[in-house]
Amino acid sequence: MKIRAVCTANPERLPGKKYKTGIYKHAVNGAVIIDSEGLVGDAICNRKHHGGVDQAVYLEGSLTLDWWAGELGRPIEPGTFGENLVIDGLDNRVVSVGDRLITGELVLEATSARIPCATFAAKMADPKFVKRYTKACRPGIYCRVITGGVAEAGMPVEYVPYGGQKVTMPEMLATFGKLLSAEDRARYLAAPIHYKLRHLLEAQLSDLQ
């Protein structure tokens, strides 16, 4: 595997909206520094739902973007889905929480699946895209930064699967907002999931006790 593209954005206003977004990402030339908060210089406009230590970097696999290109009938340029990194040879469906991607000194760890929103649908100019994206069950991947470093197109990537029980990205998307069984909840909590989801599941567990 290798990095196909590194993408950042400036704040831009969505057509017909009053607010600005950082979803309009474009591939950049050269190396970009990535620290615990993400790519240095990348726009994150809605800190309530985006950014933060457990979704510092958003990545897409090239195999998934190729699939979407076939579905949509047009090329998918790097950054189209608002991703920071495109990883060549990666299929989003095989990624689980805790899987790590290592390139140079940079170490990323998958924490959660991308949950589509109205901003994403507006960016794609398709009011039904949230439903379409959810049905496809090939969600992008949010990562925390274990060790900071730099990322640049062409850098090799080592993929290290998580050693514990799997919580895959498609499963996370499919179970979003749903009450998990006791067995699934325990499996989720045993994995290094996004801290917001962890707090939610711990609260559910407390309510049931």
C-alpha positions, 0 to 999 in steps of 0.5 A: 500500500501507499499514499495516493493523495494527501488532501486539505481544504480552506473554509468554503460556503456550501451553495444555498447555506450560510455556514462554511465547511471544510469538506471541499478538500483537494490534493496537495503537492509535497509533505503535510505535517500531521499532529494529534489534531490532524493535518496542519493547515486543514480547515475544520469548521464544525468542531462539534461533529468534526475533528478532535483527537479521535477523528483527527484524520479521515481516510478513504481506500482507493478500492472503495473510491474506485467502486464509487466511481463505477456507481456514480459513473464518473471519476472520483478525484481525491478529496471528493468525499472530504477525505484527508488521505487516499490509501492505494490498495485499501478497501474500506470494508476490511478495516476494523477499529484498532487497525493501524496504518504506518508511513514513515514516523506517522502512525494512525489508528482507526477509531470509527466509521464515517457517518454521512450527514446533510453537508456531505449530501449537499457537497455531492449535490444529491439529497438522497446521498446519505441513504445511498452512502449508508446502503453501500456500507463502505464508510470512510475511516476516522483515525486518531494519531498515535505518533505524529509525522508527515504524509506525502503522496507516494509514501509506502504504508504498512497496514497492521490489523488489530489483534483483538475481536473485530469491529468493522467499519461497515458494522459500525455504520450499520449499528449507528444509533441502535441499541447493541446486544450485551455481547456486541457492546462488550466487543465494542468496548474492548476495542479502541473505539472513538471516545464519544461512542465509548461514552455513549455505550458506557452510559447505555450499560449504566442505564441497564444495570 
